[in-house]
């Protein structure tokens, strides 16, 4: 009977009641069929409508009230806000009469999970103009549980737009804001310079309180724990469920372990950034729920994002290197032109003076003074030698760059080579009031290219005289087994700790070219020649305390009878 009573009762409804029920049914149908979350509240906060999509997105049943527009247990933050500070939600703002335009929001739901929404809200007004309520519209961009095909395509499109521009300091944080919480609960981007260890350049956690914890850990322990993130050396993506055993193995001390545990990360996806067949970084993604491991589709998505990121980073590095090369070229051309003009100016003046003297003597039918000609020719020869040295250095750089530095090896004595070079420098040292001292008690035989060995010793000695003028320069030649050693010590201006590592590089100078001449090539050529011999050259120095250059060369195939006759001298105590 009950089943048949409803239709019968409908016939007794008046038209006004029937219209109200019809409107309510249509409204409920429209609400439930909508593809976005719809939440309607009145000005007191009472929830008038809350469709199924809203329940799914916010993971709650219909609440009775939204106090001042805050859905119970939900925390709203701006997706573009790196600090993830809590914001007044759109519904609360609409209740004050504000029209809230659509924007991206991160929402932490009552169960602790996160969702990324595109949300807007509009106020509803009485006929009198006062606010009667507000309507919230929200569409899920991506959830922390995974992305569908549309969400993946949208994420890639946004990442492509971001990475298509120059990769600057703002690009990395913006990239992670696309990935968290859309693809992961936390992310760290590691980048490594060639030959250097990987370093975290930016990090993000979906939970504001744990974001601070993540930043603290990376600040105190910047190197990635290789036992958790081993792929930087392998170049292969990997997934890992982070267990307590992993945390204990990765932690460097008890405090590090505390920070790792505090982050609550359970699933890890590491994707290498590969450019020109070398790994330049790692994109590390984490999830807090071990039941939600990264799917194969999500791995492919992360790898595509990493590929585009690597391309963008590599392009930015290439652009920076190109700009630096242009800067060095312009700086070198300026220095080179100055250095080449330096000997040309006195050369030109002396030749002009000699020409005037010759013309004057010829006009008076007098012989040219042999003394004046000899003096002029001496200056000319000295400046020509300077020009020749400058040009030879430039040619040597060209040969080294092209790999055409040839060595003609023969047996010789390093001590006699050093003595000969010091003899050549004696006049210059005297002019600079610099005392030269050689300590080479026994011959130090080896197989080297004589011309190139002389060039190395010349560069080291001229460098000591230039920067140690007025102070003694001491040269020591000694041997230790099959290694020959030559040291040059001066008491000059010295070299700062930050400049010391780069003085053997091309066009590098530790001093201003306004006070000291040179192309910045001597020590670079010296290092290249020494390495071609299979040896090493290094320097130690302190500002104001002078410098010590140490040259070590393998002696090559020295005849056994020579070593028997001369022994292997112990290094000099000086």
C-alpha positions as CSV (number, residue, x, y, z in Angstrom):
1,X,0.0,0.0,0.0
2,X,2.8,2.4,0.8
3,X,4.2,2.0,-2.6
4,X,1.0,3.1,-4.2
5,X,0.2,6.0,-1.8
6,X,2.9,8.4,-3.1
7,X,1.4,8.8,-6.6
8,X,-2.0,9.2,-5.1
9,X,-0.8,11.9,-2.8
10,X,0.8,13.8,-5.6
11,X,-2.6,14.4,-7.1
12,X,-3.6,16.4,-4.0
13,X,-0.7,18.8,-4.2
14,X,-1.6,22.3,-5.3
15,X,0.3,23.8,-8.3
16,X,2.6,25.9,-6.0
17,X,3.8,22.9,-4.0
18,X,4.3,20.9,-7.2
19,X,6.4,23.7,-8.7
20,X,8.6,23.9,-5.6
21,X,9.2,20.1,-5.6
22,X,9.9,20.1,-9.3
23,X,12.4,23.0,-9.0
24,X,14.1,21.2,-6.0
25,X,14.4,18.0,-8.0
26,X,15.8,19.7,-11.0
27,X,18.2,21.7,-8.9
28,X,19.4,18.5,-7.1
29,X,19.8,16.7,-10.5
30,X,21.8,19.6,-11.9
31,X,24.0,19.7,-8.9
32,X,24.8,16.0,-9.0
33,X,25.4,15.9,-12.7
34,X,27.9,18.8,-12.6
35,X,31.5,17.9,-13.3
36,X,32.8,20.2,-10.7
37,X,32.4,20.6,-6.9
38,X,29.6,23.0,-6.0
39,X,29.1,24.3,-2.5
40,X,26.3,26.8,-1.6
41,X,26.1,28.4,1.8
42,X,24.0,31.1,3.3
43,X,25.3,34.2,5.0
44,X,25.2,32.4,8.4
45,X,27.4,29.6,7.1
46,X,24.7,26.9,6.8
47,X,25.4,24.6,3.9
48,X,22.5,24.7,1.5
49,X,24.0,22.5,-1.3
50,X,27.0,20.2,-1.4
51,X,27.1,17.8,-4.4
52,X,28.8,14.4,-4.7
53,X,31.8,15.9,-6.6
54,X,32.4,18.3,-3.7
55,X,32.3,15.3,-1.3
56,X,34.8,13.5,-3.5
57,X,37.2,16.4,-3.9
58,X,37.1,17.4,-0.2
59,X,36.8,13.8,1.1
60,X,33.9,14.5,3.4
61,X,30.1,14.1,3.6
62,X,27.9,17.1,3.4
63,X,28.8,19.3,6.5
64,X,26.1,21.1,8.3
65,X,28.0,24.4,8.4
66,X,31.0,26.1,6.9
67,X,32.0,28.5,9.7
68,X,32.7,31.9,8.1
69,X,33.2,30.1,4.8
70,X,35.8,27.6,6.1
71,X,34.9,24.0,5.2
72,X,35.7,21.9,8.3
73,X,39.2,20.5,8.4
74,X,40.4,22.1,5.1
75,X,43.5,24.3,4.8
76,X,43.8,26.5,1.7
77,X,47.1,27.8,0.3
78,X,47.9,29.5,-3.0
79,X,49.5,27.2,-5.5
80,X,51.9,29.9,-6.6
81,X,53.0,30.7,-3.0
82,X,56.4,29.0,-2.3
83,X,56.0,29.7,1.4
84,X,52.6,28.0,1.4
85,X,51.1,30.4,3.9
86,X,47.5,29.8,4.8
87,X,45.1,31.9,2.8
88,X,41.5,32.9,3.4
89,X,39.5,30.5,1.2
90,X,37.4,31.7,-1.8
91,X,34.1,30.8,-0.1
92,X,34.9,32.9,3.0
93,X,35.9,35.9,0.8
94,X,32.7,35.6,-1.3
95,X,30.6,35.8,1.9
96,X,32.1,39.3,2.4
97,X,30.8,40.3,-1.0
98,X,34.0,39.8,-3.0
99,X,34.0,38.1,-6.4
100,X,36.9,35.6,-6.3
101,X,38.3,34.9,-9.8
102,X,39.4,31.4,-10.7
103,X,42.8,30.5,-9.4
104,X,44.9,27.5,-8.5
105,X,44.7,26.4,-4.8
106,X,46.4,23.7,-2.7
107,X,43.9,22.2,-0.2
108,X,44.9,20.0,2.6
109,X,41.8,17.8,3.3
110,X,40.6,16.6,6.7
111,X,42.3,13.2,6.2
112,X,45.7,14.9,5.6
113,X,45.9,14.3,1.9
114,X,46.2,17.2,-0.6
115,X,44.4,18.2,-3.8
116,X,45.2,20.9,-6.4
117,X,42.1,22.8,-7.4
118,X,41.0,25.5,-9.7
119,X,38.4,27.4,-7.7
120,X,36.3,30.5,-7.8
121,X,33.5,31.9,-5.7
122,X,30.7,34.4,-6.2
123,X,28.5,36.2,-3.6
124,X,24.7,35.8,-3.8
125,X,22.8,39.0,-3.0
126,X,19.3,39.8,-1.7
127,X,17.1,42.2,-3.8
128,X,18.1,44.9,-1.3
129,X,21.8,44.4,-2.2
130,X,23.0,42.7,0.9
131,X,24.9,39.4,0.7
132,X,22.6,36.4,1.2
133,X,25.2,33.6,0.7
134,X,28.0,32.4,-1.6
135,X,28.6,29.7,-4.2
136,X,32.0,27.9,-4.5
137,X,33.0,26.2,-7.7
138,X,36.0,24.0,-7.7
139,X,37.6,21.7,-10.3
140,X,40.3,19.2,-9.5
141,X,43.5,19.9,-11.5
142,X,45.3,16.9,-10.1
143,X,45.3,15.0,-7.0
144,X,48.2,13.6,-5.0
145,X,46.9,10.1,-5.9
146,X,47.8,10.5,-9.5
147,X,47.1,12.3,-12.8
148,X,44.7,11.3,-15.5
149,X,45.6,11.8,-19.2
150,X,44.1,15.3,-19.2
151,X,46.0,16.3,-16.0
152,X,49.2,14.9,-17.4
153,X,48.8,16.8,-20.7
154,X,48.1,20.0,-18.8
155,X,51.1,19.6,-16.5
156,X,53.4,18.9,-19.5
157,X,52.0,22.0,-21.3
158,X,52.6,24.2,-18.3
159,X,56.1,22.8,-17.7
160,X,56.9,23.3,-21.4
161,X,55.8,26.9,-21.3
162,X,57.9,27.4,-18.1
163,X,61.0,25.6,-19.4
164,X,60.8,27.1,-22.9
165,X,62.1,30.4,-21.5
166,X,65.5,30.9,-20.0
167,X,66.1,28.7,-17.0
168,X,66.7,31.4,-14.3
169,X,66.6,31.5,-10.5
170,X,62.8,31.6,-10.6
171,X,62.3,28.7,-13.0
172,X,63.3,25.9,-10.6
173,X,60.8,26.8,-7.7
174,X,58.0,27.4,-10.2
175,X,58.7,23.9,-11.7
176,X,58.3,22.2,-8.3
177,X,55.1,24.1,-7.7
178,X,53.7,22.4,-10.8
179,X,54.7,19.0,-9.5
180,X,53.7,19.4,-5.8
181,X,51.1,18.3,-5.0
182,X,50.0,17.3,-8.5
183,X,52.5,14.5,-8.8
184,X,54.1,14.2,-5.4
185,X,53.9,15.3,-1.8
186,X,57.5,16.7,-1.9
187,X,60.2,17.3,-4.5
188,X,63.9,18.3,-4.5
189,X,65.8,19.4,-7.6
190,X,69.5,18.6,-7.5
191,X,72.0,20.1,-10.0
192,X,75.7,19.5,-10.3
193,X,78.4,21.5,-12.1
194,X,80.8,19.5,-14.2
195,X,83.2,17.7,-11.9
196,X,81.3,18.9,-8.8
197,X,78.9,17.2,-6.4
198,X,75.2,17.6,-6.9
199,X,73.6,20.3,-4.8
200,X,69.9,21.0,-4.0
201,X,68.8,24.2,-5.8
202,X,65.2,24.2,-4.7
203,X,62.8,22.0,-2.7
204,X,59.1,22.0,-1.9
205,X,56.9,20.0,0.5
206,X,53.1,20.2,0.2
207,X,52.7,20.7,4.0
208,X,53.9,24.1,5.2
209,X,55.3,22.8,8.5
210,X,57.2,20.0,6.8
211,X,58.4,22.3,4.1
212,X,60.4,24.2,6.7
213,X,61.8,20.8,8.0
214,X,62.8,19.9,4.4
215,X,64.7,23.2,3.9
216,X,66.4,22.8,7.3
217,X,67.6,19.3,6.4
218,X,68.9,20.4,2.9
219,X,70.7,23.4,4.5
220,X,72.4,21.2,7.1
221,X,73.0,18.2,4.9
222,X,73.2,19.5,1.3
223,X,74.7,16.4,-0.4
224,X,72.1,13.8,-1.4
225,X,72.2,10.6,0.7
226,X,73.6,8.3,-2.0
227,X,72.2,5.2,-0.3
228,X,68.7,6.6,-0.9
229,X,69.4,8.6,-4.1
230,X,72.0,6.5,-5.9
231,X,70.8,7.3,-9.4
232,X,72.9,10.4,-9.9
233,X,75.8,8.2,-10.9
234,X,73.8,5.5,-12.7
235,X,71.7,7.7,-15.0
236,X,68.7,5.5,-14.6
237,X,65.3,6.3,-13.1
238,X,64.4,4.3,-10.0
239,X,61.5,3.8,-7.6
240,X,62.0,3.0,-4.0
241,X,59.8,2.4,-0.9
242,X,61.7,4.3,1.8
243,X,61.9,2.1,4.9
244,X,63.4,2.6,8.3
245,X,66.5,0.6,7.2
246,X,67.0,3.2,4.3
247,X,66.7,6.1,6.7
248,X,69.3,4.5,9.1
249,X,71.6,3.8,6.2
250,X,71.3,7.3,4.7
251,X,71.5,9.3,7.9
252,X,74.9,10.9,8.6
253,X,74.1,11.3,12.3
254,X,71.2,11.2,14.8
255,X,70.0,14.7,13.9
256,X,70.0,13.8,10.2
257,X,67.9,10.7,11.0
258,X,65.5,12.8,13.0
259,X,64.9,15.2,10.1
260,X,64.5,12.3,7.6
261,X,61.9,10.6,9.9
262,X,60.1,13.9,10.5
263,X,59.4,14.4,6.8
264,X,57.4,11.2,6.8
265,X,58.3,10.3,3.2
266,X,57.6,6.7,2.2
267,X,57.8,6.5,-1.6
268,X,60.6,7.8,-3.7
269,X,60.9,8.4,-7.5
270,X,64.3,9.6,-8.7
271,X,64.7,10.7,-12.3
272,X,68.1,11.8,-13.8
273,X,68.5,15.0,-15.8
274,X,70.6,13.9,-18.8
275,X,72.0,16.4,-21.3
276,X,74.6,15.5,-24.0
277,X,75.0,12.0,-22.5
278,X,75.9,13.2,-19.1
279,X,73.9,13.4,-15.9
280,X,73.7,17.0,-14.8
281,X,71.1,16.6,-12.0
282,X,68.3,14.7,-10.4
283,X,64.6,15.3,-9.9
284,X,63.6,13.6,-6.6
285,X,59.9,13.1,-6.0
286,X,58.4,11.7,-2.7
287,X,55.0,10.6,-1.4
288,X,54.0,10.2,2.2
289,X,51.6,7.3,1.7
290,X,53.5,4.0,1.0
291,X,50.3,2.6,-0.4
292,X,50.4,5.1,-3.3
293,X,53.5,4.1,-5.2
294,X,54.3,5.9,-8.4
295,X,52.7,4.2,-11.4
296,X,54.5,3.5,-14.7
297,X,52.6,6.3,-16.4
298,X,53.7,8.7,-13.7
299,X,57.3,7.6,-14.1
300,X,57.1,8.3,-17.8
301,X,55.6,11.7,-17.0
302,X,58.4,12.6,-14.6
303,X,61.0,11.4,-17.1
304,X,59.5,13.7,-19.7
305,X,59.5,16.7,-17.3
306,X,63.1,15.8,-16.3
307,X,64.2,15.6,-20.0
308,X,62.8,19.1,-20.7
309,X,64.3,20.4,-17.5
310,X,67.7,19.0,-18.5
311,X,67.5,20.6,-21.9
312,X,66.5,23.9,-20.4
313,X,69.3,23.8,-17.8
314,X,71.9,22.8,-20.3
315,X,70.9,25.5,-22.7
316,X,71.1,28.1,-19.9
317,X,74.6,26.8,-19.0
318,X,75.7,26.9,-22.7
319,X,74.4,30.4,-23.0
320,X,76.3,31.5,-19.8
321,X,79.5,29.8,-21.1
322,X,79.1,31.5,-24.5
323,X,78.7,34.9,-22.8
324,X,81.7,34.2,-20.6
325,X,83.8,33.2,-23.6
326,X,82.8,36.4,-25.4
327,X,83.7,38.4,-22.3
328,X,87.1,36.6,-22.0
329,X,87.7,37.1,-25.7
330,X,87.0,40.8,-25.5
331,X,89.1,41.2,-22.4
332,X,92.0,39.2,-24.0
333,X,91.8,41.3,-27.2
334,X,92.1,44.4,-25.1
335,X,95.0,43.1,-23.1
336,X,96.7,41.6,-26.2
337,X,96.4,44.9,-28.2
338,X,97.9,46.7,-25.2
339,X,100.8,44.2,-24.8
340,X,101.6,44.2,-28.5
341,X,101.6,48.0,-28.6
342,X,104.0,48.2,-25.6
343,X,107.1,47.0,-27.5
344,X,106.0,48.5,-30.8
345,X,105.9,52.0,-29.4
346,X,109.6,52.2,-28.3
347,X,110.6,50.2,-31.4
348,X,108.8,52.7,-33.6
349,X,110.4,55.7,-31.8
350,X,113.9,54.3,-31.9
351,X,113.7,53.5,-35.6
352,X,112.3,57.1,-36.2
353,X,115.2,58.6,-34.2
354,X,117.8,56.5,-36.0
355,X,116.3,57.6,-39.3
356,X,116.5,61.3,-38.4
357,X,120.1,60.8,-37.2
358,X,121.0,59.1,-40.4
359,X,119.3,61.8,-42.5
360,X,121.0,64.6,-40.5
361,X,124.4,63.0,-40.8
362,X,124.0,62.5,-44.5
363,X,122.9,66.1,-45.0
364,X,126.2,67.3,-43.3
365,X,128.2,64.5,-45.0
366,X,129.1,63.1,-41.6
367,X,129.4,59.4,-40.7
368,X,126.7,57.9,-38.4
369,X,127.9,57.3,-34.9
370,X,128.4,53.6,-34.4
371,X,127.6,54.0,-30.6
372,X,124.2,55.5,-31.3
373,X,123.4,52.9,-33.9
374,X,124.5,50.1,-31.5
375,X,122.3,51.6,-28.7
376,X,119.3,51.9,-31.0
377,X,119.7,48.3,-32.3
378,X,119.9,47.0,-28.8
379,X,116.6,48.6,-27.9
380,X,115.1,47.3,-31.2
381,X,116.4,43.7,-30.5
382,X,114.9,43.8,-27.0
383,X,111.5,44.9,-28.2
384,X,111.6,42.4,-31.1
385,X,112.3,39.7,-28.5
386,X,109.2,40.8,-26.5
387,X,107.1,40.8,-29.6
388,X,108.4,37.3,-30.6
389,X,107.6,36.0,-27.1
390,X,104.1,37.3,-27.3
391,X,103.5,35.9,-30.7
392,X,105.0,32.5,-29.7
393,X,102.7,32.3,-26.7
394,X,99.7,32.9,-29.0
395,X,100.9,30.3,-31.4
396,X,101.5,27.8,-28.5
397,X,97.9,28.3,-27.3
398,X,96.7,27.6,-30.8
399,X,98.9,24.4,-31.0
400,X,97.7,23.3,-27.6
401,X,94.0,23.9,-28.5
402,X,94.4,21.9,-31.7
403,X,96.4,19.1,-30.0
404,X,99.5,19.8,-32.1
405,X,102.0,20.4,-29.3
406,X,105.0,18.3,-30.4
407,X,107.8,17.1,-28.2
408,X,111.3,16.1,-29.3
409,X,112.7,14.2,-26.3
410,X,116.4,13.8,-25.5
411,X,118.4,13.2,-22.4
412,X,119.5,16.3,-20.5
413,X,120.3,17.7,-17.1
414,X,117.6,19.8,-15.5
415,X,120.1,21.5,-13.2
416,X,122.2,22.7,-16.1
417,X,119.0,24.0,-17.9
418,X,118.0,25.9,-14.8
419,X,121.6,27.4,-14.4
420,X,121.5,28.5,-18.1
421,X,118.1,30.2,-17.7
422,X,119.2,32.0,-14.5
423,X,122.3,33.3,-16.3
424,X,120.1,34.7,-19.0
425,X,117.9,36.5,-16.4
426,X,120.8,37.9,-14.5
427,X,120.7,41.4,-16.2
428,X,117.0,41.7,-15.7
429,X,117.2,40.6,-12.1
430,X,120.0,43.2,-11.5
431,X,117.8,45.9,-12.9
432,X,114.9,44.9,-10.6
433,X,117.4,44.7,-7.7
434,X,116.4,41.1,-7.2
435,X,118.9,38.5,-6.0
436,X,118.9,35.2,-7.9
437,X,120.0,32.0,-6.1
438,X,120.3,28.5,-7.5
439,X,120.7,25.4,-5.4
440,X,121.4,22.4,-7.6
441,X,124.2,20.3,-5.9
442,X,124.1,17.3,-8.4
443,X,122.9,16.7,-11.9
444,X,119.3,15.7,-12.3
445,X,119.1,13.8,-15.6
446,X,115.9,13.1,-17.5
447,X,114.4,12.8,-20.9
448,X,112.5,15.9,-22.0
449,X,112.2,18.3,-24.9
450,X,114.9,20.9,-24.3
451,X,113.1,23.9,-25.9
452,X,109.9,23.2,-24.0
453,X,111.7,22.6,-20.7
454,X,113.5,25.9,-21.1
455,X,110.2,27.5,-21.9
456,X,108.7,26.1,-18.6
457,X,111.6,27.2,-16.4
458,X,111.6,30.6,-18.2
459,X,107.9,31.2,-17.5
460,X,108.3,30.3,-13.8
461,X,111.3,32.4,-13.3
462,X,110.0,35.5,-15.2
463,X,106.8,35.2,-13.2
464,X,108.8,35.2,-9.9
465,X,110.7,38.3,-11.0
466,X,107.6,40.1,-12.2
467,X,105.7,39.7,-9.0
468,X,108.6,39.4,-6.6
469,X,110.6,42.4,-7.8
470,X,113.1,43.6,-5.1
471,X,112.9,40.3,-3.2
472,X,115.2,37.3,-3.5
473,X,114.2,34.5,-5.9
474,X,115.5,31.0,-5.0
475,X,115.5,28.1,-7.4
476,X,116.1,24.5,-6.2
477,X,116.7,21.5,-8.4
478,X,116.6,18.0,-6.8
479,X,115.6,14.4,-7.5
480,X,113.6,11.8,-5.7
481,X,113.9,8.4,-7.3
482,X,112.5,8.7,-10.9
483,X,111.0,12.1,-10.2
484,X,112.8,15.4,-10.9
485,X,111.7,18.5,-8.9
486,X,112.3,22.2,-9.5
487,X,111.0,24.8,-7.1
488,X,110.9,28.5,-7.5
489,X,110.3,30.7,-4.4
490,X,109.8,34.4,-4.4
491,X,109.1,36.9,-1.6
492,X,106.7,39.1,-3.6
493,X,103.1,40.1,-3.5
494,X,101.7,36.6,-3.2
495,X,98.4,35.2,-4.5
496,X,95.0,35.1,-2.7
497,X,93.4,31.8,-1.9
498,X,90.4,32.5,-4.2
499,X,92.8,33.3,-7.1
500,X,95.2,30.4,-6.6
501,X,93.1,27.7,-8.3
502,X,92.7,29.6,-11.5
503,X,96.2,31.0,-12.2
504,X,97.0,28.0,-14.5
505,X,94.0,28.6,-16.7
506,X,94.0,30.3,-20.1
507,X,93.8,34.1,-20.0
508,X,93.5,34.1,-16.2
509,X,95.3,36.7,-14.1
510,X,95.4,37.1,-10.4
511,X,96.4,40.8,-10.7
512,X,95.1,43.9,-12.6
513,X,96.6,44.3,-16.1
514,X,96.8,48.0,-15.3
515,X,99.7,47.3,-12.9
516,X,101.2,44.2,-14.4
517,X,101.6,43.3,-18.1
518,X,101.1,40.0,-19.8
519,X,98.5,38.1,-21.6
520,X,97.7,35.6,-18.8
521,X,99.1,32.7,-20.9
522,X,102.5,31.9,-19.4
523,X,101.3,29.7,-16.6
524,X,98.6,28.1,-18.8
525,X,101.2,27.1,-21.4
526,X,103.5,25.9,-18.6
527,X,100.9,23.6,-17.2
528,X,100.1,22.2,-20.7
529,X,103.7,21.5,-21.4
530,X,104.3,19.9,-18.0
531,X,101.3,17.7,-18.4
532,X,102.5,16.7,-21.8
533,X,105.7,15.5,-20.1
534,X,103.5,13.5,-17.7
535,X,104.3,15.8,-14.8
536,X,102.6,18.3,-12.5
537,X,103.0,22.0,-11.5
538,X,101.4,23.5,-8.5
539,X,101.6,26.7,-6.4
540,X,101.2,27.7,-2.8
541,X,101.0,31.3,-1.7
542,X,99.7,33.8,0.8
543,X,99.1,37.5,0.0
544,X,102.2,39.5,1.0
545,X,104.2,36.3,1.8
546,X,105.4,35.4,-1.7
547,X,104.7,32.3,-3.7
548,X,106.2,28.8,-4.2
549,X,105.9,27.0,-7.5
550,X,106.7,23.3,-7.5
551,X,107.4,21.5,-10.8
552,X,107.7,17.7,-10.8
553,X,108.6,15.7,-13.9
554,X,109.1,12.0,-14.5
555,X,112.7,11.4,-15.5
556,X,111.8,8.9,-18.2
557,X,114.0,5.9,-19.1
558,X,117.2,6.9,-17.3
559,X,120.0,4.3,-17.9
560,X,120.5,2.1,-14.9
561,X,124.3,2.7,-14.9
562,X,123.7,6.5,-14.5
563,X,121.4,5.9,-11.5
564,X,124.0,3.5,-10.0
565,X,126.8,6.1,-10.5
566,X,124.9,9.1,-9.3
567,X,122.4,7.5,-6.9
568,X,119.0,9.0,-6.2
569,X,119.7,12.3,-4.3
570,X,117.5,13.0,-1.3
571,X,115.3,16.2,-1.6
572,X,117.0,19.4,-0.4
573,X,116.0,20.5,3.0
574,X,115.6,24.0,1.6
